Amino acid sequence: MPRKSLFSLFAIGLAATGCATSPNEATVVGDYLTGRLAARSNNVGVAAEAFGDVETGGSNTDEVLRGAFFFQVASGDIDAAAALAPKILSNDDIEDDDLARLVEAAHALKNKNYPGARAALSADAEVEYFAAAMIILDAWAIAGEEGPEPALKALAAKKGETFRGFHPLHQAFLFENAGLVDEARTAYQLALMSYGGIVARDAYGSFLERSGGLDGARNHYELLAQYPGPDRQVAESGLRRLDAGKTDTAWADVTPQKGAAVALYIFGSAVLQQTVEQRDAAEKAGFRVGDANYDMPLAFTRIALYLAPEFDHAQRLAGSILNAYGDNKKAVAMLRGIPKSSAFYEQAQIEVAGGLMAQGEDREAKRLLRALANSGSSPEGRFTYANLLASEGDHRGAVREYTALIDALPEDPHEDAWRFLVGRAASYLTLDNWPAAETDLKRAVEIAPEESAALNYLGYSWAERGENLEEAFSLIEKAVALEPNSGAYIDSLGWAHYQRGDYEEAVGHLEHAASLEPADPTITDHLGDVYWRLGRKIEARYEWRRVLELEPTETLRKSIEDKIKDGLPPETGSPENDA
């Protein structure tokens, strides 16, 4: 039933019966509304419980049933979702049929009921990526029932299917299970060039280690180490393992359950990446976007973890989504389940710290990050700890941590090392050490000449000081060209014009920046300043007063209070301004 109609029915029922509404009816209405509110705020655990309470209370409307089913999946209670799946499939709405069949198949696979899994997967899917995932899950069900070679034949028979680029990784697993090492190697290499993602790059390195190609494994990991994020984490873990003379066995003898989990994780990741890219594109185009919705990627990942509870790729992704949703307690529990042997352990600890801080457990988060920094094995851990110290005002401590990172850099560092230099420069600026800050900012731009944040930071710093204005303009204009809808960068451009005394040119940029970032106190302060210089003193004081409502720093607050009282000092060579 349409959502509007369902709300209308609840409203009419309450109005007609008044206080005579039965306790059970009131509870059902309350649970439904709680579920809707939790769903809107991405609180999947509360939504699952609330919708589930409504469903078990007998209010089996289509929307309530769909809500109960979907949020049971997203919260990780796949057994409960599997119990509701037949009801989903029996109603007239096919919206959730694909997910219901996937849940039934996963439940059967978990219990090694391979014929049951194949039966659940036999119907045609409505959505293409569900259809593609179901083809791979069906192959793994065949592998469980008949062995890897019939499963390989089943995948090969799907040559014309959409998303066939996801097949090679699973063919590699199945070839290796069948003892066909050369064929497995070829399939792994195809997976690297198709849609295997980080799992394919991880599993291929593991395969090279197991198959005796240690030099190849080292070369593979050294190449991966050039890229940030999960690739580098996998690479560094692999290189440490090779240096210790150990061999990875995580991807040997992949079971049907783990194979299916990999398929679901990869499809969930693909949907997530598409969602993130669409949001980023909308933001860059100047559109306002609401809260992110990662429900479907989370659902796919939850089913993957149901099938393979120790699958660290899926643990990492689920924990990250839960943290993004603000469900920090569950995120922390998920991420703490990632073992020290995982390539993602240190990143998980950083995200655990973020989840703890979101819950107000700052002391425990700081202790965790300090231990991670002191271990010496995690540059990202030390970087996060340095940032935390800076945010607390301990800039000398932050400089110490940033310096440890910078001193450990190779002669030709990765481009993303600009972050360490800009971080230290920011603390140097707070400590009033401009020469050291300038040196770091120049080095950051040298390392990452296309990084807009580094370009803008150096350009803005020069503009703020009235130094090297022509070069400052060049850097800031390049940053704006890279990020044309960044309020911060447009503010820098306007401020550079302001510092040069070109107020008529500055005001348009600063008004644009303020429209993009209306809650930024620094941008609002700059807009007030340019209004004052243009003689628009009422508007200037209005903007300055608005700064006081935007939680400025104490230094900025004092500056604003002085400007509201006395205005800006007259420019050199100008007649005294009236306050």
N, C-alpha and C positions, 0 to 999 in steps of 0.2 A: 504494500500500500504506500502511496506517496507520503513523504515525510510531513508535508503541510497538512494533509488529511489526518494523519495520525495525531499530530499535535492538536488539531481542531477537535477530534473526538475526545481526547483527554480533557480539554478545556470545557467542552459542553457537559461532559459527565460530572465534573467537579462543580460547575455552576448549577446544574439541575439538582444535585443531591445535597449540596452544601455540607453541613457537618455530619450528614447521615452517611457519607462515604465510608465504606467498611475499612477497617485497618489494613486488610490484605490489598484492597484496591489502592489505598493511599501509598502503600509500600511499593506496589508495582509501578505506579506513576513516578514515585520518587526515584526508584531504581532506574527507570527508563531515562528520566531527565539527567540523573547522575551519569549514566552511560553516554548520553549524547554530549554532555559537557566535557566529560573526560576524553571522548573521541576527538572533539574539536581542539582540545588542548594537548593532544598526543599522549595522554596518560593511558597507555594501552592496558596496563594491569588493572586499574580501576574500571576502565571501560569493559574489560572482559568479565570482571566480577559482577558489575552492575547489570550488563546485558544478560549474563548467564542467570542471575537471580530472577530477572523478568521472565526469561524463557522457561525456567523450571517452575515459575509461578503460574504457568498456563497461558500466558499472553503470546501465543505463537503467530502473531502477524508476521508477514514476510520481512518487514524491516527489522523487527526485534530479533527474529531468527537469524537474519543475515548479520546483525550486529553481534549477537552472541557467538555465532560461528567465527566470524572474521577475527574478533578480538581475542578469542581463545587461541587462535593460531598465532596472532601477533604477540601474545603474552607467553607463548611456548607450551601451552597445555594441548598438545596435539592429540592425545588420547580423548580428551573431552570434545575437541573439535571433530574427531573422527566419529564420535557418537552422534553428533548433529548432522554430519555430512549426508546421510540418507534423506533427512528431512529437507535439506537444501535442494537435493536433486529431485525430490518429489513435488516441489512447488512449481508454479508456472513461470517463475522468473529465472532466466538462465544466467543472470549477471554473475553469480558466484559458482556456477557449475564447474568451471575449469578448476578453481581452487579446491572445491569439494572433492573432485576426482583425484586431484594431486594428494590431498590429505588421506583419502582412502588408500591410495597406492602406497604412500609412505608408511601408513599404519601396517599394511600387509607386508611390506619389505622389512620393516622393523622386526616383525614376528616371523620372518622367513617364509611367509605364505606367498611364494612367487606366483602361482596361478592366480591367486586373489589380486595381487598387484597388477598382473597383466589384464585381468578382467576390468579393473578400475580404469586402466589406461586405454582401453579399446575404443572408447567413443571419441569422435572428432572434437577437438577443442575449438572454442570460439575465437580465442586470441592467439596470434601467431607465436609469441614467445612461450606461451603455455604448451602449444603443440610441439615446439622444438624441445622443450624440457621433457615432455612426456615420451618422445621418441627415445631419448637417452635413458630415461628411467626404465622404459620397456626393455631396452637392451640389457640393462643390469639385472632386471628380473629374469630374463632369459639366461644370463650368465649364472645366476643363482640356481636355476632349475636344471640347465643343460650343460653349462660350462662356457668358457670364454669364446671358443671358436664359433658356435652358433650365434652368440651375441654379436661377434664381428660381422658375420654374414647379414644379420638383421640391420646393422648400421650401414653396411655397404649397399644394401638394397634401397636406402633412402636418398640416393644421389640427387634427386630433383627437389628435395625438401628445402624449405626456407631455413636459414640459420645453420646450414650444414657445416659452417666454419667452426661450430662448437664441437664437432665430432672427433677431430684428431686426438685431443687429449685423452678421451675415453678409449679410443682405439689403441693409444699407446699403453694405457693401463692393461687393457685386455690382451694385447700382444705379449706384454711381459708376463702376465699371468699364464699365458699359453706356452711360455718358454721361447718365444720368437723374438730374440733380442734385437736382431738387425731391423726387423720390421718395426719394433717398438721405437728404436732410435729415429727412424724416418718419420714415424707418426709424431714423436715429440718435437722434432724440428718443424713439422708442419703446424703443430699446435702453437709454437712460438710465433709463427707468422700469421696465425688466424686469431681466434677469440679465446685462447686458453688463459690469457691474463696472467696475473701474478702467480696463480696456482701452477700454470704450465712452466713458468720460469723456475719456480721452486722445485717442482717435481723433476724437471729435466736435469737440474744440478744434482739432485739426489740420485737419479738414474746413472749419470756419469760417474758418480762416486762408486756406486754398487757394481757397475759394469767394468771397472778397472781403468776408466779414462780420467785419471786424477789430474793430468795436465789440462785436459779439456775442461774438467770441472773448475779448476783454478781460473782458467781463461774466462769461462762463463761467469763466474762470480766477480772477477775483476771488472768485466764489462758492466754487469748489473750495478756495481758499486758507484758507477758514474751518475746514477739517477737517484733522486731523493725518495724518501718515503719507504713503503714496503719493499721495493726492489733493493734498496741499499741495506735494509734490515736483513733480508734473506741472504744477500751477498756477504755481509759481515759475519753472519752466523756460519755460513758455509766455509768461509776462509778460516775462521777460528777452528772449525772442526777439522779441516785439512791440516792446519798447523799442528793440531794435537794428535794427528794420525788416526782419527776416528772416521767412521763411515755412517752416513745417514741411512736409516731403514724406514723412515716414516712413510715412504711411498712404495714400499715393496708389498706385493700381495694385496692389492686394493680389493676390499670386499664389495659386494653389491651395495651394501648399506653406505659405505664411504663413497663409492663411485656416484651413487645417486645424490649424496650430500654435496659432492663437488659440483655436480650439474646444477643443483638448486642454488648453491652459493654463487656460482658464476652468473647465472641468470639474474639473481637478486642484485649482484654488483653492477651488472649492465643496466638494469632499470634505475638503480641509484645514480649511476654516473650520468645517465640521460636526464634525470630529474635535476641534479646539481647543475649540469651544463645549461639546461633551460632556464633555471633560476638566475644563474650568472649572466646569461645573455640578456634576460629581462632587466636585471639591475644595471648592466652596462648600457642598455638602451634608454635608461632613465625611468623605468617603470618601478612602482612600489610593489614589493612582493610581500605576501603575508608569511605566516609561520610555515616552515617547511613540512611537507608530508612525505615521510619515508615508510609508510605503513606496508606497502607491498614488498619492498626490499627486506624489511624486517620480517615479514611473514615467510618469505622464501628462506631467509637465514635461520629462522626458528625451526623450520621443518628440517633444514640441513643438520642443525644441532641435535634434533630429536633422533636422526638417523646415525649421527657420528658425534657424540657429546664432547669428544676431546679434539675436534677439528678446530685448530687454533685460528685459521683464517676467518672462519665463521664466528668464533668467539670474539675476535677483535672487532669485526664489523657490527655485530649485534650490540656489543658494549658501547661502541662509538655512537650508534643511533640512539640508544637509550640515554646516554649522556646528553646528546643533542636535544632530546625530547624533555630533559629535565627529570627523568626517572633515575636519579643518580644512585639511589640505594641499590637498585637492581643492576645498574651499569657497573658499579663497583664490585658487586658479587660476581658478575659475569667475567669481568676483566681480571679479577684476582684468581680465577680458575685457570688462567694461562700459565703454564709451568715455566720455570727458569730455562729449560732446554729449548723453548720456542724462540724463533727469530723475533717474535713480536713481544717478548716479555718486557723489555725496557720501555717500549712505547706504551704498553698496557699499564705499566706503573705510572707513567706520566698522566695517562687518562684517569687512572684511579685517583691520583692527587687532585685532578680537576673535579672529579665527582665528589671527593671529600670536601673540597673548598666550597662547592655549591651547597653542601649540607651544613656548612658552618664549622667543619672540623679542620680549621686552618693549621693548628699546631701539628696534627697528625700528618697532614699533607706536606707541610714543610719538612718534617722529620723524614718522610719518605723520599722527598726530592733531594734532601741533603745527603742521605745515604746513597742515592743513585749517583749523584755528582761525585761523591768521594770514592765510589767504586772505580772510577776512571775508565769504565768500559762503555759509557753512554754519553757521547757528545750532546745528544738531544736532551738527556736528563740534566746535564750541567747547564745547558742553555736555558732550560725551563727554570731551573733553580736560580740562575742569575737574573732572569726576568722577574721572578718572584721577589728577590731581594731588592731590585730596583723599584718595584711597585710598592714595597714597604718603606722606601726612603733610604735604604742602606746602600747608597751608591758606591761607597768604597768597597763594600763586600761584593757588590755586583761587578765592579771593575776587576776585582781579583778573579772571579769566576770566568768572566769573559776573556780575561788575559790568558788564563789556563787553556781555554779553547783555541784562542788565536795562536798562541805559541806552539800548539801541537799541529797546526795546519801544515800541509806539505808546501813546497815551493810553488806549485801550480794547483791551488785549491779548487774544490768544487765551486761552481757559481753561487750556490746557496750559502756559502760562507759569508756573503755580504751581511747576513743577518747578525752574525757575531760582532762584526765591525760597527754596524749601525747601533746595535745595542750598547756597546761600550762607548761609542761617541755620545749617545744620549745621556749616559751617566757622567761622562766627562763634562758635558755642557752644564749639567746640574751642579757639578763640582767647580764650575767656573774655570775649566781648563780648555779654552778654545783651541789652542794650537794642537793639543793631542786629539781633540774631537775632529778638527779639520783633517788631520792626517788620516784618521780612520775613515772618514766619509769619502775622501779622495780614493783611498784604497778600495772601498766598497764599490764605487762606481767603476774603477778599473777592473775589478773582478767580474762585475755583473753590469755591463754597459747598457743592457736592455731592461734592467730592473727598475720599474717606475718609482718604487718606494725609496731606493737609494738615490736616484736622480733628484727626486723632489726634496729629500732631506738635506742634501748638500746645497741645492739651489736655494731653498728657503732659508737655510742658515746664513748663506752669504747675503741674501736679500735683507734679512732681519738685521744684519750688521752693517748694511750699506756697502758691502765689499763685492768686488768682482761682478758688478751688476749685469754686464753684458753676458758673461758666462753663466751667471745665475739664470738669466732669462732663457738661455739656450737649454739648460738642463731642465728647467721647469716646463718649458714648452714641449720638450720631448716626453716628459712624464705625462702631460695632459694629452698628447697625441696617443700615447699608449693606453691611457685610461680617461677618455673624454668626459665621463660622467662622475669623476671623483671630485666631490666637494672640496676635499683637502687640497688637491693639486690645483684646482681652479682658484682657491683662496691664495695659494702660494703665488700664482701668477698675478692676481690682483694686488697682493702685498708687495711684490717686486715693483709693479708700476707705482704703488703708493710711495715706496721708499725712494723712488726716482723723482717724486713730486708730480707725477702725471695722474692727478686725482680723477679727472674726467674719464680717463681710460680705466683706472682702477675700479671705479664704483660699479661698472657693469659686471666685471668679473666677480667682485665681492658680493653683489646682490645675487648673482647666479649661484655662487658657492653657498650662500645662506639659504637659498631655496632648496638646495640639495641636502644640506646638513643643518636644518633649523635648530637642532638641539646642541650644536657644538659651541661652547662658550668662546673659544678663541676666534672662530670665524665671525661670530656675532660682535665681538669686541672690535675686530678689524673693520667691520661694516660701520660701527659707530664712529670710529676714528675718521674714516674717509668722509662720512657725512659732515663731521665737524669741520674738516678742512675745506669742504665745499660750502660752508656757511649754513648748513641744514642742521642747526643746533638742537632743535626740538626732537628731530628724528634721531640725532646722535645720542641724546640722553635716554630716549626711549630704548634704543638698542642696548646701551650700557646697563640700564635697569634690568633689561631682559637677561643679561649675562648673569646677574645675581640669582636668577631663578633656575639657572642651568648647572648648578653644582660646580662652580669654578674652583681652581686651586686657591689656597689662601693668599698666595702672592698675587694672583690675578684679581681676587676679590678686593684686596687693598688698593690695587691700581685703579680698579673700576670705581670704587668709592671716592677716590681722589678726583677722578675725571668727572664724575657726576657733580661734585661740588665745585670744581674750579675749571673744568674743561681742559683742553690740551694747551700746553704752553705755545706761545706764538712762535712761528717759524723765524729763523734767523733772517734779519733784513726786512721783516714784515711789520706793519703797525700792530699794536697790541690788540688782540682779539677781545671782544666783549664776551664776558661769561654769562 
